[in-house]
C-alpha cells in the first residue's frame, strides 16, 4: 500500500482511439480502439433524451476506507489465457480475506503487448533514472507476445468486461459472482512494462492511498486493511518520519 502525494486528477472515462489493432499480423500489437478506461456506466453513450445510468453503488466498508484507498490490479498476457481463473483466484480472495477492499474503487490495469522486439509503439516519455539518464524505450525479445497469445489475452480481458457487465444485473449482494459492477478496466494501448503501467494507473487515482495488487498475488490469510490505512493517514509517531509505504 502506498500513499499518493500527487494532486487529484480528472479521470478519462471514455474509450479512446489510440492505435489500430494488429492482432492479425506480426507488425504491432495493442488493444487498439478498445484502449482506454472502461467502466460499466460509461460503456455506451446515452441515446437522445436518455440519462446516463448512475455509477453502481459500492458495498459498505470500513468508515472512510472507500474515500481513502484505491486498488490497482495489474495484469498482462499469461500462458493460461483466455481463462479468467488467475484473476478469479486473486480478486476472489478479497471476499474471504480482505472484504473491506470490495467497497473501494478498483481499476484493473491491462498492459498492452508487442509481437516483435525493438522500439515500443507509441511510447510514453522515458522514465528518468537516478543518474539522470532515461530508461530504454525498446521492447526486449523476452517481452514479445506471439499473435496467438495476444489474441487469447485480449479475449480474457473481453470476458472480464462481460463478467462485470453481467454483475450489474445481478447486484452487489450476490455471493455467486467474484466480480463487482463498479470495477473498471484500463487497457493500455501498447506495451508499457510494470513501471510505466503503474504510472498510467496512478494517473487515475484521486485518493491519498493506493493498494497495488499483482494479478498472481492472492490474499491467503485474513487482512484487516482498515487499521493499516488509519496508521498511514493518522498522526505519525514514527521516529523515521511519515509512514508512506507498507
VEXDREN-2710 file (C-alpha; in Angstrom, 1 decimal):
% VEXDREN-2710
k/r/px/py/pz
1/UNK/0.0/0.0/0.0
2/UNK/1.4/3.4/-0.9
3/UNK/0.5/7.0/-0.2
4/UNK/-0.2/9.0/-3.3
5/UNK/1.1/12.6/-2.8
6/UNK/0.1/13.8/-6.3
7/UNK/-2.8/16.2/-6.7
8/UNK/-6.1/14.6/-7.7
9/UNK/-6.6/14.4/-11.5
10/UNK/-9.7/14.2/-13.5
11/UNK/-10.1/10.7/-14.9
12/UNK/-10.7/10.0/-18.6
13/UNK/-13.8/7.8/-18.6
14/UNK/-14.5/7.4/-22.3
15/UNK/-12.7/4.9/-24.6
16/UNK/-10.0/6.4/-26.7
17/UNK/-9.0/5.6/-30.3
18/UNK/-5.2/5.2/-29.8
19/UNK/-3.9/2.6/-32.2
20/UNK/-5.0/0.3/-34.9
21/UNK/-5.5/-3.3/-33.8
22/UNK/-2.8/-5.6/-35.3
23/UNK/-3.8/-8.9/-33.9
24/UNK/-3.8/-10.5/-37.4
25/UNK/-0.2/-9.9/-38.2
26/UNK/3.2/-9.7/-36.5
27/UNK/3.9/-6.0/-37.1
28/UNK/2.5/-4.5/-33.9
29/UNK/0.1/-5.2/-31.2
30/UNK/-2.0/-3.5/-28.5
31/UNK/-5.7/-3.1/-27.6
32/UNK/-6.4/-0.8/-30.5
33/UNK/-9.7/1.0/-30.5
34/UNK/-10.7/-0.6/-27.1
35/UNK/-7.7/1.1/-25.4
36/UNK/-8.6/3.5/-22.6
37/UNK/-10.6/3.5/-19.3
38/UNK/-13.8/1.4/-19.3
39/UNK/-16.5/1.2/-16.7
40/UNK/-20.0/-0.3/-16.8
41/UNK/-21.7/3.1/-16.5
42/UNK/-19.7/4.8/-19.3
43/UNK/-19.5/1.9/-21.8
44/UNK/-22.0/3.5/-24.1
45/UNK/-23.3/7.0/-24.9
46/UNK/-26.9/7.7/-23.9
47/UNK/-29.4/7.8/-26.7
48/UNK/-31.3/11.1/-27.3
49/UNK/-33.3/12.1/-24.3
50/UNK/-31.8/9.2/-22.2
51/UNK/-30.0/9.9/-19.0
52/UNK/-26.6/8.2/-18.5
53/UNK/-27.0/5.4/-15.8
54/UNK/-25.6/6.2/-12.4
55/UNK/-22.4/4.5/-11.3
56/UNK/-23.1/1.2/-9.5
57/UNK/-23.1/1.6/-5.7
58/UNK/-20.2/0.1/-3.8
59/UNK/-20.6/-2.2/-0.8
60/UNK/-20.4/-0.7/2.6
61/UNK/-16.9/-0.9/4.0
62/UNK/-14.8/0.5/6.9
63/UNK/-15.6/4.1/7.7
64/UNK/-13.6/6.3/5.3
65/UNK/-11.7/3.5/3.6
66/UNK/-13.5/3.8/0.3
67/UNK/-12.8/7.5/0.2
68/UNK/-9.1/6.9/1.2
69/UNK/-8.0/3.9/-0.8
70/UNK/-7.9/2.9/-4.5
71/UNK/-6.9/-0.6/-5.6
72/UNK/-4.8/-1.0/-8.7
73/UNK/-4.6/-4.6/-10.1
74/UNK/-2.0/-5.2/-12.8
75/UNK/-2.3/-7.9/-15.4
76/UNK/-0.7/-8.9/-18.7
77/UNK/-0.6/-11.8/-21.1
78/UNK/-0.1/-15.2/-19.4
79/UNK/0.0/-18.8/-20.6
80/UNK/-3.4/-19.5/-19.1
81/UNK/-5.2/-17.0/-21.3
82/UNK/-8.1/-16.8/-22.2
83/UNK/-9.1/-18.3/-18.9
84/UNK/-10.2/-16.0/-16.1
85/UNK/-9.1/-18.4/-13.4
86/UNK/-6.0/-16.3/-12.5
87/UNK/-7.9/-13.1/-11.9
88/UNK/-10.8/-15.1/-10.3
89/UNK/-8.3/-16.6/-7.7
90/UNK/-6.7/-13.3/-6.9
91/UNK/-9.7/-11.0/-6.9
92/UNK/-11.9/-13.7/-5.4
93/UNK/-9.6/-13.8/-2.4
94/UNK/-10.8/-10.3/-1.5
95/UNK/-14.2/-11.8/-0.5
96/UNK/-12.9/-14.1/2.2
97/UNK/-9.6/-12.4/3.3
98/UNK/-9.9/-8.7/2.6
99/UNK/-13.6/-7.8/2.3
100/UNK/-13.0/-4.2/3.1
101/UNK/-11.4/-3.8/-0.3
102/UNK/-14.7/-4.6/-2.0
103/UNK/-16.1/-1.2/-1.3
104/UNK/-13.1/0.7/-2.7
105/UNK/-12.6/1.8/-6.2
106/UNK/-10.8/-0.9/-8.2
107/UNK/-9.1/-0.4/-11.5
108/UNK/-7.7/-3.4/-13.4
109/UNK/-4.7/-2.1/-15.4
110/UNK/-4.1/-4.3/-18.5
111/UNK/-0.7/-3.8/-20.1
112/UNK/-0.5/-3.8/-23.9
113/UNK/1.8/-6.0/-25.9
114/UNK/4.2/-6.2/-28.8
115/UNK/4.6/-9.0/-31.2
116/UNK/8.2/-8.1/-32.1
117/UNK/11.3/-6.8/-30.2
118/UNK/12.5/-3.3/-30.9
119/UNK/11.2/0.3/-30.4
120/UNK/8.0/0.5/-28.4
121/UNK/4.9/1.6/-30.4
122/UNK/3.8/5.0/-29.3
123/UNK/6.0/5.1/-26.2
124/UNK/5.3/7.4/-23.3
125/UNK/8.1/9.7/-22.2
126/UNK/11.2/7.7/-20.9
127/UNK/11.3/7.2/-17.2
128/UNK/14.2/9.1/-15.7
129/UNK/16.8/7.2/-13.7
130/UNK/18.6/8.4/-10.6
131/UNK/21.7/9.1/-12.6
132/UNK/19.8/11.5/-14.8
133/UNK/19.6/9.1/-17.8
134/UNK/16.4/7.8/-19.4
135/UNK/15.2/4.2/-19.4
136/UNK/15.1/2.4/-22.8
137/UNK/12.0/2.6/-25.0
138/UNK/12.8/-0.7/-26.6
139/UNK/10.8/-3.9/-26.1
140/UNK/13.2/-6.8/-25.4
141/UNK/12.7/-10.2/-27.1
142/UNK/11.8/-11.6/-23.6
143/UNK/8.7/-9.4/-23.6
144/UNK/7.4/-10.3/-27.1
145/UNK/3.9/-11.8/-27.2
146/UNK/3.1/-14.0/-30.1
147/UNK/-0.1/-13.1/-32.1
148/UNK/-2.0/-16.2/-31.0
149/UNK/-1.2/-15.5/-27.3
150/UNK/-2.1/-11.8/-27.8
151/UNK/-5.4/-12.9/-29.2
152/UNK/-6.1/-15.1/-26.2
153/UNK/-5.1/-12.3/-23.8
154/UNK/-7.5/-9.9/-25.5
155/UNK/-10.2/-12.5/-25.2
156/UNK/-9.6/-12.8/-21.4
157/UNK/-10.0/-9.0/-20.9
158/UNK/-13.2/-9.0/-23.1
159/UNK/-14.5/-11.9/-20.9
160/UNK/-13.7/-9.9/-17.8
161/UNK/-15.6/-6.9/-19.1
162/UNK/-18.5/-9.1/-19.9
163/UNK/-18.5/-10.5/-16.4
164/UNK/-18.5/-7.0/-14.9
165/UNK/-21.4/-6.0/-17.2
166/UNK/-23.3/-9.1/-16.1
167/UNK/-22.7/-8.3/-12.4
168/UNK/-24.6/-5.0/-12.9
169/UNK/-27.8/-7.1/-13.4
170/UNK/-27.0/-9.4/-10.5
171/UNK/-26.2/-6.7/-8.0
172/UNK/-23.6/-6.1/-5.3
173/UNK/-25.1/-8.6/-2.8
174/UNK/-24.7/-11.6/-5.0
175/UNK/-22.5/-14.3/-3.5
176/UNK/-22.3/-16.1/-6.8
177/UNK/-20.1/-13.6/-8.7
178/UNK/-16.5/-12.8/-7.8
179/UNK/-16.6/-9.5/-9.8
180/UNK/-18.3/-6.3/-8.8
181/UNK/-20.2/-3.9/-11.1
182/UNK/-18.2/-0.8/-10.0
183/UNK/-14.8/-2.3/-11.1
184/UNK/-13.1/-0.5/-14.0
185/UNK/-10.7/-1.7/-16.7
186/UNK/-7.8/0.3/-18.1
187/UNK/-6.5/-1.1/-21.4
188/UNK/-3.1/0.3/-22.2
189/UNK/-2.6/0.8/-26.0
190/UNK/0.8/-0.7/-26.2
191/UNK/3.5/-2.5/-24.1
192/UNK/4.4/-0.4/-21.1
193/UNK/6.1/-2.9/-18.7
194/UNK/5.3/-2.6/-15.0
195/UNK/6.9/0.8/-14.2
196/UNK/5.1/2.7/-16.9
197/UNK/1.9/0.7/-16.3
198/UNK/2.0/1.7/-12.7
199/UNK/2.4/5.4/-13.6
200/UNK/-0.6/5.1/-16.0
201/UNK/-2.7/3.6/-13.2
202/UNK/-1.7/6.3/-10.7
203/UNK/-2.8/9.0/-13.2
204/UNK/-6.4/7.9/-12.4
205/UNK/-6.0/7.7/-8.6
206/UNK/-7.7/10.6/-6.6
207/UNK/-7.4/9.0/-3.1
208/UNK/-4.5/9.6/-0.7
209/UNK/-3.7/5.8/-0.6
210/UNK/-3.3/3.2/-3.3
211/UNK/-3.0/-0.6/-2.9
212/UNK/-1.0/-2.3/-5.7
213/UNK/-2.0/-5.9/-6.4
214/UNK/-0.3/-8.1/-9.0
215/UNK/-2.6/-10.5/-10.9
216/UNK/-1.0/-13.6/-9.3
217/UNK/-0.7/-12.4/-5.7
218/UNK/-3.9/-13.6/-3.8
219/UNK/-4.7/-12.9/-0.1
220/UNK/-4.2/-16.3/1.5
221/UNK/-4.9/-15.2/5.1
222/UNK/-7.3/-12.6/6.5
223/UNK/-6.0/-9.0/6.4
224/UNK/-7.7/-6.1/8.1
225/UNK/-6.9/-3.2/5.8
226/UNK/-8.7/-0.5/7.9
227/UNK/-6.1/-0.2/10.7
228/UNK/-3.2/-0.1/8.2
229/UNK/-4.9/2.7/6.3
230/UNK/-5.6/4.6/9.5
231/UNK/-1.9/4.3/10.5
232/UNK/-0.9/5.8/7.2
233/UNK/-3.4/8.6/7.4
234/UNK/-3.4/9.4/11.1
235/UNK/-0.9/11.2/13.3
236/UNK/2.6/10.0/12.7
237/UNK/4.7/8.8/15.7
238/UNK/7.5/7.1/13.7
239/UNK/11.0/8.2/14.6
240/UNK/11.8/7.9/10.9
241/UNK/9.0/10.3/9.7
242/UNK/5.7/9.7/8.0
243/UNK/4.6/6.1/7.1
244/UNK/4.3/6.3/3.3
245/UNK/4.7/2.6/2.3
246/UNK/3.6/-0.8/3.7
END
